[in-house]
Amino acid sequence: MFNINSENNMIFTLSANSTPILWKPLTKDGFDLPPAQQHVQPASVRVFQNETYDFESSADVLRARITVPNAPPGVDDVSLQLRVRP
């Protein structure tokens, strides 16, 4: 996942069947995370401008929600359904 927005950070969350999933962070900005940071956790992360992340999860149908904190009035959250294939 990556944030190409030049002005805002975002909160990216994944769920399956309305239940938050668990994922394991693997990399940030193209570099492996230290083993101490590669632990299974709830699938939600704040992504700042130009950051990239890689995660691992076993879910196959996901609902992604993107929220922009402190967004001006009229800016809505974005929800997407994703289907993951091996």
PDB file of N, CA, C and O in Angstrom:
ATOM      1  N   MET A   1       0.844  -1.154   0.000  1.00  0.00           N
ATOM      2  CA  MET A   1       0.000   0.000   0.000  1.00  0.00           C
ATOM      3  C   MET A   1       0.893   1.221   0.000  1.00  0.00           C
ATOM      4  O   MET A   1       2.000   1.186   0.536  1.00  0.00           O
ATOM      5  N   PHE A   2       0.414   2.310  -0.603  1.00  0.00           N
ATOM      6  CA  PHE A   2       1.198   3.542  -0.629  1.00  0.00           C
ATOM      7  C   PHE A   2       0.263   4.742  -0.650  1.00  0.00           C
ATOM      8  O   PHE A   2      -0.893   4.631  -1.058  1.00  0.00           O
ATOM      9  N   ASN A   3       0.765   5.878  -0.214  1.00  0.00           N
ATOM     10  CA  ASN A   3       0.006   7.123  -0.182  1.00  0.00           C
ATOM     11  C   ASN A   3       0.695   8.111  -1.123  1.00  0.00           C
ATOM     12  O   ASN A   3       1.784   8.601  -0.822  1.00  0.00           O
ATOM     13  N   ILE A   4       0.060   8.403  -2.265  1.00  0.00           N
ATOM     14  CA  ILE A   4       0.647   9.345  -3.214  1.00  0.00           C
ATOM     15  C   ILE A   4       0.051  10.747  -3.066  1.00  0.00           C
ATOM     16  O   ILE A   4       0.395  11.651  -3.828  1.00  0.00           O
ATOM     17  N   ASN A   5      -0.833  10.928  -2.095  1.00  0.00           N
ATOM     18  CA  ASN A   5      -1.419  12.235  -1.851  1.00  0.00           C
ATOM     19  C   ASN A   5      -0.334  13.169  -1.326  1.00  0.00           C
ATOM     20  O   ASN A   5       0.404  12.808  -0.409  1.00  0.00           O
ATOM     21  N   SER A   6      -0.235  14.345  -1.889  1.00  0.00           N
ATOM     22  CA  SER A   6       0.832  15.255  -1.486  1.00  0.00           C
ATOM     23  C   SER A   6       0.476  16.131  -0.287  1.00  0.00           C
ATOM     24  O   SER A   6       1.334  16.856   0.217  1.00  0.00           O
ATOM     25  N   GLU A   7      -0.773  16.076   0.179  1.00  0.00           N
ATOM     26  CA  GLU A   7      -1.185  16.983   1.246  1.00  0.00           C
ATOM     27  C   GLU A   7      -1.683  16.303   2.516  1.00  0.00           C
ATOM     28  O   GLU A   7      -1.578  16.890   3.593  1.00  0.00           O
ATOM     29  N   ASN A   8      -2.211  15.110   2.432  1.00  0.00           N
ATOM     30  CA  ASN A   8      -2.868  14.497   3.588  1.00  0.00           C
ATOM     31  C   ASN A   8      -2.287  13.135   3.935  1.00  0.00           C
ATOM     32  O   ASN A   8      -1.818  12.397   3.069  1.00  0.00           O
ATOM     33  N   ASN A   9      -2.330  12.825   5.222  1.00  0.00           N
ATOM     34  CA  ASN A   9      -2.080  11.454   5.629  1.00  0.00           C
ATOM     35  C   ASN A   9      -3.424  10.743   5.650  1.00  0.00           C
ATOM     36  O   ASN A   9      -4.467  11.391   5.562  1.00  0.00           O
ATOM     37  N   MET A  10      -3.416   9.441   5.763  1.00  0.00           N
ATOM     38  CA  MET A  10      -4.664   8.680   5.765  1.00  0.00           C
ATOM     39  C   MET A  10      -4.547   7.525   6.740  1.00  0.00           C
ATOM     40  O   MET A  10      -3.453   7.087   7.095  1.00  0.00           O
ATOM     41  N   ILE A  11      -5.691   7.051   7.155  1.00  0.00           N
ATOM     42  CA  ILE A  11      -5.743   5.844   7.973  1.00  0.00           C
ATOM     43  C   ILE A  11      -6.346   4.756   7.097  1.00  0.00           C
ATOM     44  O   ILE A  11      -7.463   4.896   6.600  1.00  0.00           O
ATOM     45  N   PHE A  12      -5.602   3.675   6.913  1.00  0.00           N
ATOM     46  CA  PHE A  12      -6.006   2.566   6.065  1.00  0.00           C
ATOM     47  C   PHE A  12      -6.343   1.384   6.958  1.00  0.00           C
ATOM     48  O   PHE A  12      -5.511   0.953   7.756  1.00  0.00           O
ATOM     49  N   THR A  13      -7.568   0.849   6.830  1.00  0.00           N
ATOM     50  CA  THR A  13      -8.043  -0.246   7.670  1.00  0.00           C
ATOM     51  C   THR A  13      -8.624  -1.335   6.784  1.00  0.00           C
ATOM     52  O   THR A  13      -9.284  -1.032   5.789  1.00  0.00           O
ATOM     53  N   LEU A  14      -8.391  -2.604   7.128  1.00  0.00           N
ATOM     54  CA  LEU A  14      -8.966  -3.726   6.402  1.00  0.00           C
ATOM     55  C   LEU A  14      -9.843  -4.560   7.319  1.00  0.00           C
ATOM     56  O   LEU A  14      -9.518  -4.770   8.487  1.00  0.00           O
ATOM     57  N   SER A  15     -10.967  -5.035   6.773  1.00  0.00           N
ATOM     58  CA  SER A  15     -11.847  -5.923   7.513  1.00  0.00           C
ATOM     59  C   SER A  15     -12.364  -7.004   6.563  1.00  0.00           C
ATOM     60  O   SER A  15     -12.270  -6.860   5.344  1.00  0.00           O
ATOM     61  N   ALA A  16     -12.901  -8.069   7.116  1.00  0.00           N
ATOM     62  CA  ALA A  16     -13.526  -9.145   6.356  1.00  0.00           C
ATOM     63  C   ALA A  16     -14.850  -9.448   7.023  1.00  0.00           C
ATOM     64  O   ALA A  16     -14.897  -9.737   8.218  1.00  0.00           O
ATOM     65  N   ASN A  17     -15.927  -9.383   6.257  1.00  0.00           N
ATOM     66  CA  ASN A  17     -17.264  -9.618   6.813  1.00  0.00           C
ATOM     67  C   ASN A  17     -17.526  -8.733   8.026  1.00  0.00           C
ATOM     68  O   ASN A  17     -18.048  -9.204   9.037  1.00  0.00           O
ATOM     69  N   SER A  18     -17.173  -7.479   7.933  1.00  0.00           N
ATOM     70  CA  SER A  18     -17.371  -6.473   8.986  1.00  0.00           C
ATOM     71  C   SER A  18     -16.545  -6.732  10.241  1.00  0.00           C
ATOM     72  O   SER A  18     -16.772  -6.094  11.269  1.00  0.00           O
ATOM     73  N   THR A  19     -15.597  -7.651  10.175  1.00  0.00           N
ATOM     74  CA  THR A  19     -14.732  -7.953  11.312  1.00  0.00           C
ATOM     75  C   THR A  19     -13.312  -7.527  10.972  1.00  0.00           C
ATOM     76  O   THR A  19     -12.782  -7.932   9.937  1.00  0.00           O
ATOM     77  N   PRO A  20     -12.688  -6.724  11.816  1.00  0.00           N
ATOM     78  CA  PRO A  20     -11.310  -6.346  11.533  1.00  0.00           C
ATOM     79  C   PRO A  20     -10.424  -7.583  11.384  1.00  0.00           C
ATOM     80  O   PRO A  20     -10.556  -8.536  12.152  1.00  0.00           O
ATOM     81  N   ILE A  21      -9.531  -7.573  10.410  1.00  0.00           N
ATOM     82  CA  ILE A  21      -8.628  -8.704  10.227  1.00  0.00           C
ATOM     83  C   ILE A  21      -7.314  -8.431  10.942  1.00  0.00           C
ATOM     84  O   ILE A  21      -7.068  -7.336  11.448  1.00  0.00           O
ATOM     85  N   LEU A  22      -6.489  -9.451  10.966  1.00  0.00           N
ATOM     86  CA  LEU A  22      -5.134  -9.308  11.494  1.00  0.00           C
ATOM     87  C   LEU A  22      -4.170  -9.394  10.317  1.00  0.00           C
ATOM     88  O   LEU A  22      -4.406 -10.127   9.357  1.00  0.00           O
ATOM     89  N   TRP A  23      -3.090  -8.643  10.407  1.00  0.00           N
ATOM     90  CA  TRP A  23      -2.053  -8.710   9.393  1.00  0.00           C
ATOM     91  C   TRP A  23      -0.701  -8.588  10.059  1.00  0.00           C
ATOM     92  O   TRP A  23      -0.593  -8.239  11.235  1.00  0.00           O
ATOM     93  N   LYS A  24       0.331  -8.885   9.283  1.00  0.00           N
ATOM     94  CA  LYS A  24       1.697  -8.783   9.794  1.00  0.00           C
ATOM     95  C   LYS A  24       2.453  -7.798   8.904  1.00  0.00           C
ATOM     96  O   LYS A  24       2.600  -8.045   7.707  1.00  0.00           O
ATOM     97  N   PRO A  25       2.935  -6.684   9.465  1.00  0.00           N
ATOM     98  CA  PRO A  25       3.733  -5.752   8.671  1.00  0.00           C
ATOM     99  C   PRO A  25       5.072  -6.386   8.302  1.00  0.00           C
ATOM    100  O   PRO A  25       5.715  -7.033   9.129  1.00  0.00           O
ATOM    101  N   LEU A  26       5.485  -6.190   7.036  1.00  0.00           N
ATOM    102  CA  LEU A  26       6.738  -6.770   6.562  1.00  0.00           C
ATOM    103  C   LEU A  26       7.780  -5.714   6.213  1.00  0.00           C
ATOM    104  O   LEU A  26       8.944  -5.826   6.601  1.00  0.00           O
ATOM    105  N   THR A  27       7.348  -4.672   5.468  1.00  0.00           N
ATOM    106  CA  THR A  27       8.294  -3.648   5.045  1.00  0.00           C
ATOM    107  C   THR A  27       7.683  -2.258   5.172  1.00  0.00           C
ATOM    108  O   THR A  27       6.462  -2.100   5.210  1.00  0.00           O
ATOM    109  N   LYS A  28       8.552  -1.258   5.237  1.00  0.00           N
ATOM    110  CA  LYS A  28       8.143   0.143   5.181  1.00  0.00           C
ATOM    111  C   LYS A  28       9.141   0.849   4.268  1.00  0.00           C
ATOM    112  O   LYS A  28      10.354   0.764   4.459  1.00  0.00           O
ATOM    113  N   ASP A  29       8.599   1.546   3.274  1.00  0.00           N
ATOM    114  CA  ASP A  29       9.422   2.284   2.314  1.00  0.00           C
ATOM    115  C   ASP A  29      10.489   1.401   1.651  1.00  0.00           C
ATOM    116  O   ASP A  29      11.601   1.857   1.383  1.00  0.00           O
ATOM    117  N   GLY A  30      10.140   0.137   1.392  1.00  0.00           N
ATOM    118  CA  GLY A  30      11.030  -0.769   0.675  1.00  0.00           C
ATOM    119  C   GLY A  30      12.064  -1.471   1.526  1.00  0.00           C
ATOM    120  O   GLY A  30      12.875  -2.232   0.999  1.00  0.00           O
ATOM    121  N   PHE A  31      12.059  -1.238   2.829  1.00  0.00           N
ATOM    122  CA  PHE A  31      13.030  -1.867   3.714  1.00  0.00           C
ATOM    123  C   PHE A  31      12.329  -2.812   4.683  1.00  0.00           C
ATOM    124  O   PHE A  31      11.271  -2.484   5.220  1.00  0.00           O
ATOM    125  N   ASP A  32      12.918  -3.982   4.905  1.00  0.00           N
ATOM    126  CA  ASP A  32      12.358  -4.930   5.860  1.00  0.00           C
ATOM    127  C   ASP A  32      12.294  -4.290   7.240  1.00  0.00           C
ATOM    128  O   ASP A  32      13.217  -3.597   7.667  1.00  0.00           O
ATOM    129  N   LEU A  33      11.179  -4.540   7.927  1.00  0.00           N
ATOM    130  CA  LEU A  33      11.061  -4.081   9.306  1.00  0.00           C
ATOM    131  C   LEU A  33      11.889  -4.981  10.216  1.00  0.00           C
ATOM    132  O   LEU A  33      12.093  -6.151   9.893  1.00  0.00           O
ATOM    133  N   PRO A  34      12.367  -4.469  11.336  1.00  0.00           N
ATOM    134  CA  PRO A  34      13.070  -5.324  12.293  1.00  0.00           C
ATOM    135  C   PRO A  34      12.116  -6.418  12.782  1.00  0.00           C
ATOM    136  O   PRO A  34      10.912  -6.178  12.874  1.00  0.00           O
ATOM    137  N   PRO A  35      12.624  -7.608  13.096  1.00  0.00           N
ATOM    138  CA  PRO A  35      11.763  -8.701  13.555  1.00  0.00           C
ATOM    139  C   PRO A  35      10.828  -8.311  14.704  1.00  0.00           C
ATOM    140  O   PRO A  35       9.705  -8.810  14.780  1.00  0.00           O
ATOM    141  N   ALA A  36      11.276  -7.432  15.592  1.00  0.00           N
ATOM    142  CA  ALA A  36      10.437  -7.019  16.727  1.00  0.00           C
ATOM    143  C   ALA A  36       9.186  -6.265  16.276  1.00  0.00           C
ATOM    144  O   ALA A  36       8.208  -6.206  17.022  1.00  0.00           O
ATOM    145  N   GLN A  37       9.195  -5.684  15.069  1.00  0.00           N
ATOM    146  CA  GLN A  37       8.026  -4.959  14.557  1.00  0.00           C
ATOM    147  C   GLN A  37       7.179  -5.808  13.620  1.00  0.00           C
ATOM    148  O   GLN A  37       6.126  -5.358  13.168  1.00  0.00           O
ATOM    149  N   GLN A  38       7.619  -7.027  13.318  1.00  0.00           N
ATOM    150  CA  GLN A  38       6.883  -7.909  12.424  1.00  0.00           C
ATOM    151  C   GLN A  38       6.030  -8.879  13.236  1.00  0.00           C
ATOM    152  O   GLN A  38       6.282 -10.084  13.245  1.00  0.00           O
ATOM    153  N   HIS A  39       5.028  -8.348  13.912  1.00  0.00           N
ATOM    154  CA  HIS A  39       4.136  -9.195  14.698  1.00  0.00           C
ATOM    155  C   HIS A  39       2.698  -8.983  14.216  1.00  0.00           C
ATOM    156  O   HIS A  39       2.347  -7.907  13.730  1.00  0.00           O
ATOM    157  N   VAL A  40       1.891 -10.003  14.355  1.00  0.00           N
ATOM    158  CA  VAL A  40       0.498  -9.947  13.922  1.00  0.00           C
ATOM    159  C   VAL A  40      -0.235  -8.916  14.772  1.00  0.00           C
ATOM    160  O   VAL A  40      -0.098  -8.881  15.995  1.00  0.00           O
ATOM    161  N   GLN A  41      -1.021  -8.074  14.088  1.00  0.00           N
ATOM    162  CA  GLN A  41      -1.739  -6.996  14.771  1.00  0.00           C
ATOM    163  C   GLN A  41      -2.989  -6.632  13.973  1.00  0.00           C
ATOM    164  O   GLN A  41      -3.130  -7.056  12.826  1.00  0.00           O
ATOM    165  N   PRO A  42      -3.903  -5.848  14.565  1.00  0.00           N
ATOM    166  CA  PRO A  42      -5.085  -5.408  13.813  1.00  0.00           C
ATOM    167  C   PRO A  42      -4.680  -4.622  12.572  1.00  0.00           C
ATOM    168  O   PRO A  42      -3.704  -3.872  12.586  1.00  0.00           O
ATOM    169  N   ALA A  43      -5.443  -4.807  11.503  1.00  0.00           N
ATOM    170  CA  ALA A  43      -5.115  -4.229  10.197  1.00  0.00           C
ATOM    171  C   ALA A  43      -5.553  -2.773  10.101  1.00  0.00           C
ATOM    172  O   ALA A  43      -6.584  -2.461   9.506  1.00  0.00           O
ATOM    173  N   SER A  44      -4.768  -1.897  10.685  1.00  0.00           N
ATOM    174  CA  SER A  44      -5.014  -0.463  10.602  1.00  0.00           C
ATOM    175  C   SER A  44      -3.672   0.257  10.733  1.00  0.00           C
ATOM    176  O   SER A  44      -2.876  -0.036  11.626  1.00  0.00           O
ATOM    177  N   VAL A  45      -3.441   1.209   9.821  1.00  0.00           N
ATOM    178  CA  VAL A  45      -2.174   1.934   9.859  1.00  0.00           C
ATOM    179  C   VAL A  45      -2.405   3.354   9.338  1.00  0.00           C
ATOM    180  O   VAL A  45      -3.189   3.569   8.414  1.00  0.00           O
ATOM    181  N   ARG A  46      -1.715   4.308   9.941  1.00  0.00           N
ATOM    182  CA  ARG A  46      -1.711   5.683   9.435  1.00  0.00           C
ATOM    183  C   ARG A  46      -0.561   5.785   8.441  1.00  0.00           C
ATOM    184  O   ARG A  46       0.583   5.465   8.762  1.00  0.00           O
ATOM    185  N   VAL A  47      -0.880   6.237   7.227  1.00  0.00           N
ATOM    186  CA  VAL A  47       0.108   6.328   6.157  1.00  0.00           C
ATOM    187  C   VAL A  47       0.290   7.804   5.797  1.00  0.00           C
ATOM    188  O   VAL A  47      -0.659   8.487   5.413  1.00  0.00           O
ATOM    189  N   PHE A  48       1.513   8.270   5.927  1.00  0.00           N
ATOM    190  CA  PHE A  48       1.822   9.660   5.601  1.00  0.00           C
ATOM    191  C   PHE A  48       2.242   9.771   4.131  1.00  0.00           C
ATOM    192  O   PHE A  48       2.400   8.759   3.448  1.00  0.00           O
ATOM    193  N   GLN A  49       2.418  10.981   3.661  1.00  0.00           N
ATOM    194  CA  GLN A  49       2.737  11.245   2.271  1.00  0.00           C
ATOM    195  C   GLN A  49       3.959  10.450   1.822  1.00  0.00           C
ATOM    196  O   GLN A  49       4.994  10.426   2.487  1.00  0.00           O
ATOM    197  N   ASN A  50       3.802   9.798   0.667  1.00  0.00           N
ATOM    198  CA  ASN A  50       4.878   9.057   0.003  1.00  0.00           C
ATOM    199  C   ASN A  50       5.412   7.863   0.785  1.00  0.00           C
ATOM    200  O   ASN A  50       6.494   7.371   0.464  1.00  0.00           O
ATOM    201  N   GLU A  51       4.708   7.384   1.785  1.00  0.00           N
ATOM    202  CA  GLU A  51       5.113   6.173   2.491  1.00  0.00           C
ATOM    203  C   GLU A  51       4.540   4.955   1.771  1.00  0.00           C
ATOM    204  O   GLU A  51       3.461   5.015   1.182  1.00  0.00           O
ATOM    205  N   THR A  52       5.281   3.850   1.831  1.00  0.00           N
ATOM    206  CA  THR A  52       4.799   2.574   1.312  1.00  0.00           C
ATOM    207  C   THR A  52       4.931   1.520   2.401  1.00  0.00           C
ATOM    208  O   THR A  52       5.822   1.585   3.248  1.00  0.00           O
ATOM    209  N   TYR A  53       4.026   0.547   2.360  1.00  0.00           N
ATOM    210  CA  TYR A  53       4.025  -0.554   3.323  1.00  0.00           C
ATOM    211  C   TYR A  53       3.704  -1.853   2.603  1.00  0.00           C
ATOM    212  O   TYR A  53       2.986  -1.856   1.603  1.00  0.00           O
ATOM    213  N   ASP A  54       4.236  -2.955   3.114  1.00  0.00           N
ATOM    214  CA  ASP A  54       3.845  -4.296   2.682  1.00  0.00           C
ATOM    215  C   ASP A  54       3.387  -5.056   3.919  1.00  0.00           C
ATOM    216  O   ASP A  54       4.021  -5.002   4.973  1.00  0.00           O
ATOM    217  N   PHE A  55       2.266  -5.768   3.766  1.00  0.00           N
ATOM    218  CA  PHE A  55       1.696  -6.552   4.855  1.00  0.00           C
ATOM    219  C   PHE A  55       1.384  -7.953   4.363  1.00  0.00           C
ATOM    220  O   PHE A  55       1.270  -8.188   3.160  1.00  0.00           O
ATOM    221  N   GLU A  56       1.249  -8.872   5.292  1.00  0.00           N
ATOM    222  CA  GLU A  56       0.882 -10.254   4.990  1.00  0.00           C
ATOM    223  C   GLU A  56      -0.390 -10.584   5.759  1.00  0.00           C
ATOM    224  O   GLU A  56      -0.510 -10.286   6.948  1.00  0.00           O
ATOM    225  N   SER A  57      -1.344 -11.211   5.055  1.00  0.00           N
ATOM    226  CA  SER A  57      -2.601 -11.613   5.691  1.00  0.00           C
ATOM    227  C   SER A  57      -3.135 -12.836   4.969  1.00  0.00           C
ATOM    228  O   SER A  57      -2.806 -13.064   3.805  1.00  0.00           O
ATOM    229  N   SER A  58      -3.962 -13.628   5.653  1.00  0.00           N
ATOM    230  CA  SER A  58      -4.534 -14.820   5.020  1.00  0.00           C
ATOM    231  C   SER A  58      -5.967 -14.595   4.543  1.00  0.00           C
ATOM    232  O   SER A  58      -6.570 -15.516   3.992  1.00  0.00           O
ATOM    233  N   ALA A  59      -6.525 -13.414   4.734  1.00  0.00           N
ATOM    234  CA  ALA A  59      -7.893 -13.135   4.295  1.00  0.00           C
ATOM    235  C   ALA A  59      -7.944 -13.089   2.770  1.00  0.00           C
ATOM    236  O   ALA A  59      -6.979 -12.677   2.127  1.00  0.00           O
ATOM    237  N   ASP A  60      -9.088 -13.519   2.183  1.00  0.00           N
ATOM    238  CA  ASP A  60      -9.170 -13.520   0.720  1.00  0.00           C
ATOM    239  C   ASP A  60     -10.159 -12.502   0.156  1.00  0.00           C
ATOM    240  O   ASP A  60     -10.017 -12.102  -0.999  1.00  0.00           O
ATOM    241  N   VAL A  61     -11.154 -12.070   0.928  1.00  0.00           N
ATOM    242  CA  VAL A  61     -12.048 -10.994   0.508  1.00  0.00           C
ATOM    243  C   VAL A  61     -12.015  -9.944   1.607  1.00  0.00           C
ATOM    244  O   VAL A  61     -12.308 -10.239   2.766  1.00  0.00           O
ATOM    245  N   LEU A  62     -11.663  -8.741   1.249  1.00  0.00           N
ATOM    246  CA  LEU A  62     -11.442  -7.693   2.238  1.00  0.00           C
ATOM    247  C   LEU A  62     -12.235  -6.451   1.897  1.00  0.00           C
ATOM    248  O   LEU A  62     -12.538  -6.191   0.733  1.00  0.00           O
ATOM    249  N   ARG A  63     -12.565  -5.694   2.911  1.00  0.00           N
ATOM    250  CA  ARG A  63     -13.126  -4.369   2.724  1.00  0.00           C
ATOM    251  C   ARG A  63     -12.091  -3.389   3.242  1.00  0.00           C
ATOM    252  O   ARG A  63     -11.709  -3.424   4.412  1.00  0.00           O
ATOM    253  N   ALA A  64     -11.644  -2.516   2.357  1.00  0.00           N
ATOM    254  CA  ALA A  64     -10.669  -1.494   2.722  1.00  0.00           C
ATOM    255  C   ALA A  64     -11.405  -0.196   2.998  1.00  0.00           C
ATOM    256  O   ALA A  64     -12.335   0.164   2.277  1.00  0.00           O
ATOM    257  N   ARG A  65     -10.994   0.496   4.028  1.00  0.00           N
ATOM    258  CA  ARG A  65     -11.562   1.804   4.354  1.00  0.00           C
ATOM    259  C   ARG A  65     -10.414   2.789   4.497  1.00  0.00           C
ATOM    260  O   ARG A  65      -9.448   2.542   5.218  1.00  0.00           O
ATOM    261  N   ILE A  66     -10.538   3.911   3.795  1.00  0.00           N
ATOM    262  CA  ILE A  66      -9.534   4.962   3.853  1.00  0.00           C
ATOM    263  C   ILE A  66     -10.186   6.196   4.464  1.00  0.00           C
ATOM    264  O   ILE A  66     -11.189   6.698   3.957  1.00  0.00           O
ATOM    265  N   THR A  67      -9.612   6.670   5.542  1.00  0.00           N
ATOM    266  CA  THR A  67     -10.105   7.839   6.257  1.00  0.00           C
ATOM    267  C   THR A  67      -9.010   8.901   6.250  1.00  0.00           C
ATOM    268  O   THR A  67      -7.839   8.602   6.485  1.00  0.00           O
ATOM    269  N   VAL A  68      -9.403  10.136   5.981  1.00  0.00           N
ATOM    270  CA  VAL A  68      -8.451  11.249   6.019  1.00  0.00           C
ATOM    271  C   VAL A  68      -8.754  12.069   7.271  1.00  0.00           C
ATOM    272  O   VAL A  68      -9.764  12.771   7.322  1.00  0.00           O
ATOM    273  N   PRO A  69      -7.881  11.986   8.288  1.00  0.00           N
ATOM    274  CA  PRO A  69      -8.110  12.760   9.510  1.00  0.00           C
ATOM    275  C   PRO A  69      -8.122  14.260   9.212  1.00  0.00           C
ATOM    276  O   PRO A  69      -7.365  14.744   8.371  1.00  0.00           O
ATOM    277  N   ASN A  70      -8.978  14.973   9.903  1.00  0.00           N
ATOM    278  CA  ASN A  70      -9.077  16.434   9.766  1.00  0.00           C
ATOM    279  C   ASN A  70      -9.388  16.883   8.339  1.00  0.00           C
ATOM    280  O   ASN A  70      -8.989  17.967   7.914  1.00  0.00           O
ATOM    281  N   ALA A  71     -10.106  16.031   7.610  1.00  0.00           N
ATOM    282  CA  ALA A  71     -10.477  16.397   6.233  1.00  0.00           C
ATOM    283  C   ALA A  71     -11.484  17.540   6.263  1.00  0.00           C
ATOM    284  O   ALA A  71     -12.279  17.641   7.197  1.00  0.00           O
ATOM    285  N   PRO A  72     -11.457  18.394   5.255  1.00  0.00           N
ATOM    286  CA  PRO A  72     -12.427  19.485   5.204  1.00  0.00           C
ATOM    287  C   PRO A  72     -13.839  18.943   4.995  1.00  0.00           C
ATOM    288  O   PRO A  72     -14.004  17.817   4.525  1.00  0.00           O
ATOM    289  N   PRO A  73     -14.855  19.729   5.338  1.00  0.00           N
ATOM    290  CA  PRO A  73     -16.235  19.279   5.135  1.00  0.00           C
ATOM    291  C   PRO A  73     -16.461  18.866   3.680  1.00  0.00           C
ATOM    292  O   PRO A  73     -15.962  19.498   2.749  1.00  0.00           O
ATOM    293  N   GLY A  74     -17.222  17.794   3.515  1.00  0.00           N
ATOM    294  CA  GLY A  74     -17.528  17.298   2.180  1.00  0.00           C
ATOM    295  C   GLY A  74     -16.585  16.221   1.690  1.00  0.00           C
ATOM    296  O   GLY A  74     -16.850  15.605   0.657  1.00  0.00           O
ATOM    297  N   VAL A  75     -15.487  15.971   2.399  1.00  0.00           N
ATOM    298  CA  VAL A  75     -14.564  14.897   2.026  1.00  0.00           C
ATOM    299  C   VAL A  75     -14.970  13.655   2.802  1.00  0.00           C
ATOM    300  O   VAL A  75     -14.887  13.621   4.030  1.00  0.00           O
ATOM    301  N   ASP A  76     -15.408  12.635   2.075  1.00  0.00           N
ATOM    302  CA  ASP A  76     -15.903  11.413   2.700  1.00  0.00           C
ATOM    303  C   ASP A  76     -14.827  10.340   2.751  1.00  0.00           C
ATOM    304  O   ASP A  76     -13.850  10.373   2.004  1.00  0.00           O
ATOM    305  N   ASP A  77     -15.035   9.383   3.659  1.00  0.00           N
ATOM    306  CA  ASP A  77     -14.189   8.198   3.688  1.00  0.00           C
ATOM    307  C   ASP A  77     -14.418   7.412   2.402  1.00  0.00           C
ATOM    308  O   ASP A  77     -15.453   7.560   1.753  1.00  0.00           O
ATOM    309  N   VAL A  78     -13.454   6.585   2.041  1.00  0.00           N
ATOM    310  CA  VAL A  78     -13.560   5.739   0.858  1.00  0.00           C
ATOM    311  C   VAL A  78     -13.579   4.291   1.313  1.00  0.00           C
ATOM    312  O   VAL A  78     -12.741   3.876   2.114  1.00  0.00           O
ATOM    313  N   SER A  79     -14.541   3.513   0.800  1.00  0.00           N
ATOM    314  CA  SER A  79     -14.587   2.075   1.086  1.00  0.00           C
ATOM    315  C   SER A  79     -14.476   1.313  -0.228  1.00  0.00           C
ATOM    316  O   SER A  79     -15.109   1.676  -1.219  1.00  0.00           O
ATOM    317  N   LEU A  80     -13.676   0.263  -0.230  1.00  0.00           N
ATOM    318  CA  LEU A  80     -13.465  -0.562  -1.406  1.00  0.00           C
ATOM    319  C   LEU A  80     -13.533  -2.027  -1.021  1.00  0.00           C
ATOM    320  O   LEU A  80     -13.112  -2.396   0.076  1.00  0.00           O
ATOM    321  N   GLN A  81     -14.054  -2.870  -1.902  1.00  0.00           N
ATOM    322  CA  GLN A  81     -13.975  -4.310  -1.677  1.00  0.00           C
ATOM    323  C   GLN A  81     -12.843  -4.849  -2.516  1.00  0.00           C
ATOM    324  O   GLN A  81     -12.756  -4.559  -3.710  1.00  0.00           O
ATOM    325  N   LEU A  82     -11.977  -5.630  -1.906  1.00  0.00           N
ATOM    326  CA  LEU A  82     -10.815  -6.201  -2.578  1.00  0.00           C
ATOM    327  C   LEU A  82     -10.909  -7.720  -2.567  1.00  0.00           C
ATOM    328  O   LEU A  82     -11.294  -8.310  -1.558  1.00  0.00           O
ATOM    329  N   ARG A  83     -10.567  -8.347  -3.663  1.00  0.00           N
ATOM    330  CA  ARG A  83     -10.492  -9.795  -3.720  1.00  0.00           C
ATOM    331  C   ARG A  83      -9.034 -10.158  -3.944  1.00  0.00           C
ATOM    332  O   ARG A  83      -8.415  -9.705  -4.907  1.00  0.00           O
ATOM    333  N   VAL A  84      -8.491 -10.973  -3.057  1.00  0.00           N
ATOM    334  CA  VAL A  84      -7.082 -11.339  -3.114  1.00  0.00           C
ATOM    335  C   VAL A  84      -6.962 -12.732  -3.724  1.00  0.00           C
ATOM    336  O   VAL A  84      -7.685 -13.656  -3.351  1.00  0.00           O
ATOM    337  N   ARG A  85      -6.042 -12.860  -4.661  1.00  0.00           N
ATOM    338  CA  ARG A  85      -5.807 -14.166  -5.300  1.00  0.00           C
ATOM    339  C   ARG A  85      -4.359 -14.559  -5.094  1.00  0.00           C
ATOM    340  O   ARG A  85      -3.470 -13.708  -5.096  1.00  0.00           O
ATOM    341  N   PRO A  86      -4.120 -15.867  -4.914  1.00  0.00           N
ATOM    342  CA  PRO A  86      -2.723 -16.327  -4.746  1.00  0.00           C
ATOM    343  C   PRO A  86      -1.915 -16.158  -6.022  1.00  0.00           C
ATOM    344  O   PRO A  86      -0.730 -16.493  -6.052  1.00  0.00           O
TER     345      PRO A  86
END
